[in-house]
């Protein structure tokens, strides 16, 4: 005990301990001025110890968050407790040269003779974040691979009976002159529902299968036309195509771009419940092709917009909610983007951008 | 050349064999069916089909291997594969090609199949 006490009172030992800490240690006063900095703080932030002393703690925070920090600091001094900073959010610190790096910070109130101070323990979290991202990517791959196996099994087990049902309906149709109109309607219903169920299987397979991009040059309006042909508008839907750049050429996987456009068209038809107008507008600006697919339906409810491209998110009663996730993947794999534009007083607009061949 | 074109349907699913066989007969073809690759090869020896429709994924011997062995004995046999694993949307064409043999996704687009049979077996 006596040895401990003696060590405890040895100030030079404390300096050594503080400087040996793998965490950067900064102590600041109520006004935010740094009153103590250890060696690791010098190494993390690129300031000398002399420069750090007296420096406002806000100088070490990225520009965008500096203003808010003074309020956070006041709040901490108002109810001083030991706590991690910004739990659940990724924090960044700012070096002398302006570069930023991710950090984990814990705050500790320290009561001294000259008043209340705060000790910030700061750890560079680059490695932790990198490991976390790698882990997340690995988990996502594993989930996708497992989903792929399930999708393959589902495809076989569902499509085989669908094929038999479709064949049987076709056979009945060959002899449908013997049926009355209701009987004929029944055959139509069978065929339509087979196609719908098969569409669900396709959606699942398409999402789980990471089809490689096979780029080639093509005239974009041809892809638009093919998509429109494969996905014709319902009888009470007006479909218009506009644009001054219909002959523009892009280098992309035409099949993927057509699928993407088909997904957007299908969503638009569904949004207006088959009655209304769907527009496809093409434009080129700064070597970037823009294709806007818009409808005059109710649009996407506020608050749901940010979730539209999440896999398994859907506002519809049927389907897995994978269509827009797959579509965005196609856009990005082909060097483009797909986003939702919220335009007041208008329905939904989805914007696809792709680089133009120069 | 016989009066009626002969088609051999090879699929491990009984429903596919029955329903497709019935349709092909209704279209005027002579049809035989086989539930696996081995019996398909045996049937092909006696039937001497003009055309064979094979499921790609089957237990023991897949459709691709089956066709290879069939063609070793009868090189002129025309063929088409079926698959339940095609990822294309129902609105797109179900066909891709594999070693010059067309692949149709299940459920089958029968109009595409009739057209394929018409062009592959022109005498009929």
Interface residues (C-beta under 8 A of the other chain):
Chain A: X152 X155 X156 X159 X160 X161 X162 X163 X164 X165 X166 X167 X168 X170 X171 X174 X194 X195 X198 X199 X202 X205 X206 X209 X211 X230 X231 X255 X258 X259 X262
Chain B: X13 X15 X16 X18 X19 X20 X22 X23 X26 X57 X82 X84 X85 X86 X87 X88 X89 X90 X91 X92 X105 X106 X107 X108 X110
